[in-house]
Amino acid sequence: MGNRIKKNDQVLILSGREKGKRGRVLSVDPGKAIAVVENVNFVKRHTKANPQKNIKGGILEKEASLPLSKLMGICKECQEPTRFSFQTREGRKMRVCKKCDAAQD
């Protein structure tokens, strides 16, 4: 089964402390079924300084991953949270919005 959520998709967070927020997907790991969403789910990490890589030490905030099951894609055409189905159009497999039937690829 293909991935219903891809990099650079707009998504809605369905549950957890970030519920209701929208963001852009920065990366997806289909093997672990997780994704990192821009400006959502910040965590603090203690980091040691590394002058060779120009990294300052201290407590840094960065985005943590979220399970794909907590994300719902947003259609580019109707701007609504929706599920995507897969259809063959013009000889290509495409993701299609369940609400407005618009191709997403």
Residue pairs with C-beta under 8 A, 6 or more apart in sequence:
2 86
2 93
2 95
3 28
3 30
4 68
4 73
4 83
4 84
4 95
5 11
5 25
5 28
5 35
5 68
5 71
5 73
6 25
6 28
7 25
7 26
7 27
7 28
8 24
8 25
9 24
9 25
9 73
9 74
10 22
10 23
10 24
10 25
10 73
10 74
10 76
11 22
11 23
11 24
11 25
11 35
11 37
11 71
11 72
11 73
11 74
12 20
12 21
12 22
12 71
12 72
12 73
12 74
12 81
13 19
13 20
13 21
13 22
13 23
13 37
13 40
13 66
13 70
13 71
14 70
14 71
14 72
15 70
16 41
16 66
16 70
18 40
18 41
18 66
21 40
22 74
23 37
23 38
23 39
23 40
24 37
24 38
25 35
25 36
25 37
25 38
25 71
26 35
26 36
26 37
26 38
26 63
27 35
27 36
28 34
28 35
28 68
29 35
29 65
32 65
33 67
33 68
33 69
34 65
34 66
34 67
34 68
35 65
35 66
35 68
35 71
36 63
36 64
36 65
36 66
37 63
37 66
37 71
38 63
39 63
40 63
40 66
41 63
41 64
41 65
41 66
42 61
42 62
42 63
42 64
43 61
43 62
43 63
43 64
44 59
44 60
44 61
45 59
45 60
45 61
45 62
46 58
46 59
46 60
47 55
47 56
47 57
47 58
47 59
47 60
48 57
49 55
49 56
49 57
49 58
50 57
72 81
72 82
72 83
73 81
73 82
73 83
73 84
73 104
74 80
74 81
74 82
75 82
75 97
75 99
75 100
75 102
75 104
76 102
76 104
77 97
77 100
77 102
78 97
78 99
78 100
78 102
80 99
80 100
82 97
82 98
82 99
82 100
83 98
84 95
84 96
84 97
84 98
84 104
85 95
85 96
85 98
86 93
86 94
86 95
86 96
87 93
87 94
87 96
88 94
89 96
89 103
92 105
94 103
94 104
94 105
95 103
95 104
95 105
96 102
96 103
96 104
97 104
